[in-house]
Amino acid sequence: MDTLFDQIGGRPSIEKMVTAFYQRVLSDPILSPFFANVEIEKLQKMQVAFFTIALGGEEPKKMTSLAEVHRGRGIERQHLTRFTELLIETLEEVGIPEDAAKKVYERIAKYSGEVLGDSTVDG
C-alpha cells in the first residue's frame, strides 16, 4: 500500500509544497518575524526532510527533534494555527487533492505538542 508520501507525489510534490509554503510564510505578518534571521534554503531542506518522515517517506540518517529546534522561540498556539492555515492554503494551491490534504494536516497536527513544548499534547 502506498504511503501518504507516495499518494501526494513523493519528494517532488513535497519540495514544490515547501517552496510555495515559505513564500506565504515569509510574507505573513504573524509568522515572518520568526524567520528574520533564518537561512531559508537550509530551513526548506529541513522541512522537506520533516514532511518526508511525517508522511511515510524515507527517513534521513539524522534529524534534530522538533522540540529542540523550536524550544525558546516564543511559539504560541496562535502561531501554530496560522502556520496550519497557510499549510492548508498551500496544499490546495499546489494541487494536493482535498482528501490527501486532510490526511497531511492530520499527520502534521500530531506534532503540535513538540513544536509548542507541551508534553501533554500527543505528537
C-alpha positions in Angstrom: 0.0 0.0 0.0 1.3 3.5 -0.9 2.2 5.8 1.9 0.7 9.3 2.1 4.2 10.5 0.9 3.6 8.4 -2.3 0.0 9.4 -2.6 0.8 13.1 -2.9 3.6 12.6 -5.4 6.7 12.0 -3.3 9.6 14.3 -2.9 8.9 16.5 -6.0 5.5 17.4 -4.6 6.9 18.0 -1.1 9.6 20.2 -2.5 7.1 22.2 -4.5 4.8 22.5 -1.5 7.6 23.6 0.9 8.7 26.3 -1.6 5.2 27.7 -2.1 4.5 27.4 1.7 7.6 29.5 2.7 6.7 32.2 0.1 3.4 32.5 2.1 5.1 32.3 5.5 7.8 34.9 4.7 5.1 37.4 3.6 2.8 36.7 6.6 2.9 39.4 9.3 2.3 36.9 12.1 4.9 34.3 11.1 7.6 36.2 9.1 9.3 37.6 12.3 10.2 34.1 13.4 12.2 33.7 10.2 14.0 37.1 10.1 17.5 35.6 10.9 17.0 32.2 9.4 18.8 30.7 6.4 15.6 29.9 4.4 17.3 27.5 1.9 18.5 25.4 4.8 15.2 25.6 6.6 13.4 24.4 3.5 15.7 21.4 3.2 14.9 20.6 6.8 11.2 21.0 6.2 11.3 18.7 3.1 13.0 16.1 5.4 10.4 16.6 8.1 7.4 16.2 5.7 9.1 13.2 4.1 9.3 11.5 7.5 5.9 12.6 8.7 4.2 11.4 5.6 5.8 8.0 5.5 8.8 8.5 3.1 12.4 7.5 3.8 13.9 8.9 7.0 17.2 10.8 6.8 20.1 9.4 8.8 19.9 12.2 11.4 17.4 14.8 12.3 17.1 17.1 15.3 14.0 16.8 17.4 11.2 19.3 16.8 11.1 20.1 20.4 14.8 21.0 20.4 14.5 23.1 17.2 11.5 25.1 18.4 12.5 25.5 22.1 12.7 29.1 23.3 11.4 30.7 20.1 8.2 32.0 21.7 5.9 30.0 19.5 2.3 30.0 20.8 -0.9 28.3 19.8 -1.9 31.3 17.6 1.3 31.0 15.6 0.8 27.3 15.1 -2.8 27.9 14.0 -1.6 30.5 11.4 1.1 28.0 10.3 -1.6 25.4 9.7 -3.9 27.8 7.8 -1.0 28.7 5.4 -0.2 25.0 5.0 -3.8 24.1 4.1 -3.9 27.0 1.6 -0.6 25.8 0.1 -1.7 22.2 -0.2 -4.7 23.5 -2.2 -2.5 25.8 -4.3 -0.1 23.1 -5.4 -3.0 20.7 -6.3 -3.0 18.2 -3.5 -6.4 16.5 -3.6 -8.7 17.5 -0.7 -8.8 14.0 0.9 -5.0 13.7 0.8 -4.6 17.3 2.1 -6.8 16.5 5.1 -4.6 13.5 5.9 -1.5 15.7 5.6 -3.0 18.1 8.1 -3.9 15.3 10.5 -0.5 13.9 10.3 1.3 17.2 10.9 -1.1 18.2 13.7 0.2 15.3 15.7 3.5 17.2 16.1 2.0 20.3 17.6 2.9 19.4 21.2 6.6 19.1 20.2 6.5 22.5 18.5 4.8 24.2 21.4 6.9 22.4 24.0 3.7 21.0 25.5 4.3 17.4 26.7 0.6 17.0 27.3 -0.3 17.1 23.6 0.1 13.9 21.6 2.7 14.2 19.0 
